[in-house]
């Protein structure tokens, strides 16, 4: 479902837009980056997470920041450390640690689009967001449920 979501997202924001995908674990970020890279060899794909040495993370982040567009898969990094002002969208894969953590992720795409992909068993998390402008998009049975945050992100 993530691949489909990213394809739809790039169709909306443009194929050369910057998209940041926050994952719940380093191996998930690495896996999705490789998977997306193999399916879209023409697109710039980047990955940063705690299993990569700090110097390599900085280099990768600098490459993403200076790129015209691309998709960055991240895990175990502070959203504030990304300092990206030109990200068109943020995707959170899996339940964030807290509402505040998700809001900090959304800050990366200031004024951009936010998408929260949840498994069925994570649906109760939506109670924490009931005062936000959320649009739930139903997925096929047994797949993740994408929840889209209105442009401007949480708290607007």
C-alpha positions as CSV (number, residue, x, y, z in Angstrom):
1,X,0.0,0.0,0.0
2,X,2.9,2.4,0.6
3,X,4.0,2.1,-3.0
4,X,0.5,2.9,-4.2
5,X,0.2,5.8,-1.8
6,X,3.6,7.2,-2.9
7,X,2.6,6.9,-6.6
8,X,-0.7,8.8,-5.9
9,X,1.1,11.3,-3.8
10,X,3.7,12.0,-6.5
11,X,0.9,12.3,-9.1
12,X,-0.7,15.1,-6.9
13,X,2.4,17.0,-5.8
14,X,4.5,16.3,-8.9
15,X,7.1,13.7,-9.7
16,X,10.0,16.0,-8.8
17,X,8.6,17.0,-5.4
18,X,10.3,16.1,-2.2
19,X,8.5,13.6,0.0
20,X,9.7,12.4,3.4
21,X,8.6,8.9,4.7
22,X,9.0,8.3,8.4
23,X,9.1,4.6,9.4
24,X,8.9,3.0,12.8
25,X,12.2,1.1,12.6
26,X,15.5,1.4,10.7
27,X,15.1,-1.9,8.9
28,X,11.7,-0.8,7.7
29,X,13.1,2.5,6.3
30,X,16.0,0.6,4.6
31,X,13.6,-2.0,3.2
32,X,11.2,0.5,1.8
33,X,13.9,2.6,0.3
34,X,15.4,-0.4,-1.6
35,X,11.9,-1.6,-2.6
36,X,10.9,1.9,-3.9
37,X,14.3,2.3,-5.6
38,X,13.9,-1.0,-7.4
39,X,10.4,-0.1,-8.6
40,X,11.3,3.5,-9.6
41,X,14.9,3.6,-10.8
42,X,14.3,6.9,-12.4
43,X,13.5,8.6,-9.1
44,X,15.9,9.8,-6.5
45,X,15.6,7.7,-3.3
46,X,17.4,8.4,-0.1
47,X,17.5,6.7,3.3
48,X,18.7,7.8,6.8
49,X,18.3,5.9,10.0
50,X,20.2,4.9,13.2
51,X,21.9,1.9,11.6
52,X,23.8,4.2,9.3
53,X,26.9,6.0,10.6
54,X,26.3,9.7,11.5
55,X,28.7,11.0,8.8
56,X,26.8,8.9,6.1
57,X,23.4,10.2,7.4
58,X,24.6,13.8,7.1
59,X,25.9,13.2,3.6
60,X,22.7,11.5,2.5
61,X,20.6,14.3,4.0
62,X,22.7,16.9,2.3
63,X,22.2,15.1,-1.0
64,X,18.4,15.0,-0.4
65,X,18.4,18.7,0.6
66,X,20.2,19.8,-2.6
67,X,18.3,17.4,-4.9
68,X,15.5,18.8,-7.1
69,X,13.2,16.2,-5.8
70,X,13.0,12.7,-4.4
71,X,11.8,10.5,-1.6
72,X,13.6,10.2,1.7
73,X,12.9,7.2,4.0
74,X,13.8,7.9,7.6
75,X,13.7,6.2,11.0
76,X,15.1,7.0,14.4
77,X,15.9,10.6,13.4
78,X,14.5,13.8,14.8
79,X,12.2,15.5,12.4
80,X,13.7,18.9,13.5
81,X,17.2,17.7,12.5
82,X,16.0,17.4,8.9
83,X,15.6,21.2,8.5
84,X,13.8,20.9,5.2
85,X,11.6,23.8,4.0
86,X,10.8,22.4,0.6
87,X,9.3,19.0,1.4
88,X,5.9,18.8,-0.3
89,X,4.6,16.0,1.8
90,X,5.2,13.7,4.7
91,X,4.1,10.1,5.1
92,X,4.2,8.3,8.5
93,X,4.2,4.5,8.2
94,X,2.8,3.0,11.3
95,X,1.6,4.5,14.5
96,X,3.8,7.3,15.7
97,X,5.1,7.3,19.3
98,X,2.6,10.1,20.2
99,X,0.5,12.8,18.7
100,X,3.3,15.3,19.3
101,X,5.7,13.0,17.4
102,X,3.4,13.0,14.4
103,X,3.0,16.8,14.6
104,X,6.8,17.2,14.6
105,X,6.9,15.0,11.5
106,X,4.3,17.1,9.8
107,X,6.4,20.2,10.5
108,X,8.9,18.9,8.0
109,X,6.4,19.7,5.2
110,X,5.4,23.1,6.4
111,X,2.1,23.8,4.6
112,X,2.4,20.5,2.7
113,X,0.5,17.4,2.8
114,X,0.6,14.7,5.6
115,X,-0.4,11.1,5.3
116,X,-0.6,8.6,8.2
117,X,-0.7,4.9,7.1
118,X,-2.1,2.7,9.9
119,X,-2.8,-1.0,10.2
120,X,-6.2,-2.1,11.3
121,X,-5.0,-2.8,14.8
122,X,-3.7,0.8,15.1
123,X,-7.1,2.4,14.4
124,X,-7.7,3.3,18.0
125,X,-4.9,5.8,17.6
126,X,-7.3,7.9,15.6
127,X,-9.0,8.9,18.8
128,X,-6.0,11.1,19.6
129,X,-6.6,13.0,16.4
130,X,-10.4,13.4,16.4
131,X,-10.1,17.2,16.7
132,X,-7.9,17.4,13.5
133,X,-8.9,17.7,9.9
134,X,-8.5,14.1,8.9
135,X,-9.8,12.3,5.8
136,X,-9.9,8.6,6.1
137,X,-9.3,6.6,3.0
138,X,-10.5,3.0,3.1
139,X,-8.0,0.4,1.9
140,X,-8.7,-3.1,0.7
141,X,-9.4,-5.6,3.5
142,X,-6.3,-6.5,5.5
143,X,-4.2,-3.6,4.1
144,X,-3.0,-0.5,5.9
145,X,-5.5,2.3,6.2
146,X,-4.2,5.6,5.0
147,X,-5.4,8.6,6.9
148,X,-4.7,11.9,5.2
149,X,-4.2,15.1,7.1
150,X,-5.5,18.3,5.5
151,X,-2.9,20.6,4.0
152,X,-1.2,22.6,6.6
153,X,-0.7,19.6,8.8
154,X,-1.8,19.0,12.4
155,X,-2.7,21.8,14.7
156,X,-3.7,24.2,11.9
